[in-house]
Amino acid sequence: MRPCDHCGKPVYRYPSEWFLSVSCSAPCRFALMARRNRGENNPDWKGGRYLEPEKGYVLIRNPAHHRARQNGYVLEHIVVMEKVLGRRLNPGEVVHHKNHQTADNRPENLELHASNGEHLREEGHHRKKQDPCRCGREAIARGYCDRCYAYWRRTGKTRPTSPDLRRST
């Protein structure tokens, strides 16, 4: 008899199995594995730093950070900028990579913006000017104005242009 490694309940095992971890049930075994395989003890541990697959941002493990994700990782450029400033980032502040390399988190490559709107304006990501609709009004979607777009959605056809449509701007 040997106590469960998680809850301490007595478990019967052969002496030849004592070198293995002993658990009394599946929930205890899962809890034991979760506790043992965290962070550096996990066989897949890569040093607490990884590259986000789709976006290319570098994340570092820091579960105590106030901007950490649910998995305990936080964007490295946020941590670097907070060290440079000597304070936490305010809720609306955005960190920008000057050379557009999201994995390059050197302090001289990072720039702080007060808001995302300011960041987008400086980057030139504001709304692109579209060609006007066939009827002469400003196009909002798929090259149509709001009236022509609604007509196209209802019928699946392009709205015929006529002189009275152009006047009703």
N, C-alpha and C positions, 0 to 999 in steps of 0.2 A: 504494500500500500504506500502511496506517495501523495502529497497534497497537490491540488491543481495549481499551476504556476500563476493563474490569474486570480481566482477567487478563494483558493485555499481548501476547497472541499476535497475529501479523500477520494483518490482514484486508484483503482487496482490495475497494475501493469506488471509484466514480467520484468525481472531484474535486468534482462538484456535490453529492455526498452527505456531504462531510466536515463540514459544519456540524451534521449530526445526530450523536447519540451513536452510537458504533460498538461492536458486540459481535460476538463470533465464533460464539456459539451461543445457543439459547434459555435454558439455565441461567445463562449469563453476563448475558444481557439482564435476566432476572428479578432476579438478585442486584444488578445495577446500579440497577434501578428501586427495589428495596427500600431500598438504601443512600441513594439520592438523595431519595426521597419520605418520609423520616422526619420526624416532628415539624413544625417550622415550614416546612419545604420542601414539605410535602404540599399540593396545591392545595385540599384540603378542610379545611385547618387552621382551627380556630375559636378559637385562643388557648389551647388546653390545658385548657379547662374545659367540661364538658358536664353536662347533666341526665340522670340515668338514667331511661329511658323509663317503666318500669312503677312504680317506687317513688318517684321524685321526688327522690332524693338527688343532691347536686352532687358531681361527681368532678373532680379536678384532676390534671394530668400531673406525676408525680414518680416516675420509675422507680427512683430510689435509695432511696426510703422503704422501711422495713422491713415495712410493711403494704400495699405496692403490689400490685395485682392483676397477672396475667400480661401484660396490655396496658400496664402502666406507670402506671395511674391509681389514685389512692387517694381515699377518701371525705374530703371537705373538712372535715367536722365533727371528724374524728379529728385532722387536722393542726392545726386551730384549738385544740382542747382540749390538745394536746401543747404548743403555744406558751404557752398560759395557765399550764399546770402547770410548764413548764420541764423536762419529762422525757418519756420514752416512756410510752405506756399499757401497763399490765401485761396479760398474755394474757387474763384474765377480765373486765377492766373494760369497761363499756358507756357510751357517750355518749348522753344523752337530750335531745331537743328539748322544752323546756318548753311552747311554744305549739303543738306537734304539726305545725309547718310544717317539713318535712324539708329544704327549700331555704334556710331561714333559719339561717345558721351564725354569727350574731353571738355573741361570747363570753357576753354576759349571757343569751342564750337557751339555752345549753348547760349540762347538769348531768351530773356523773360518778357512775356507780353501780359498786360493787365487783364485782357479778356480774349476770348477766341475770335470775336469780331474784329478786334484790332489786329490780331495775328493774320486773319484771312485778308483784311484790307491791305496790309503791308506785303503779303505774298502775292496779291493780285488774283485771288481766288473768288473775287466778287462775281455776281451773276453776269454771264456773258450776254451781250446785246444780240438778240435774234433778229432775223429779217422780219418785216411786218407780215401779218396775215394777208391772204389774197384780197380781203375786203378792205384793207388799208389800216385796220386797228393794230395795236401791239399784240404780237404773238405771245401766248403763255405756255402752250403745250403742243408738241408735235407740229409746230409751225402754224397753229391756228390760234385765233383769239378765243375768248371764252364762249361766245355765241356759236362760232363755227365749230369749235371743239365739241360742244354739247350736241350740235346737229350731227356731226360725224359719229359720236358715240351712239346716238339714237338710231341712225339709219345705216351707218357704215359707208355712207357716200360723202363726197366732197360737196360742200355747200356751193351752189351756183353764185357767181358774183354778178351783181347788178348795180346800176348807178345808185339806187336808193340804199343799198347796204353800205356803200362807201360814205354816204352822207350821215348815217346814224352812228356817229362816233361818240 
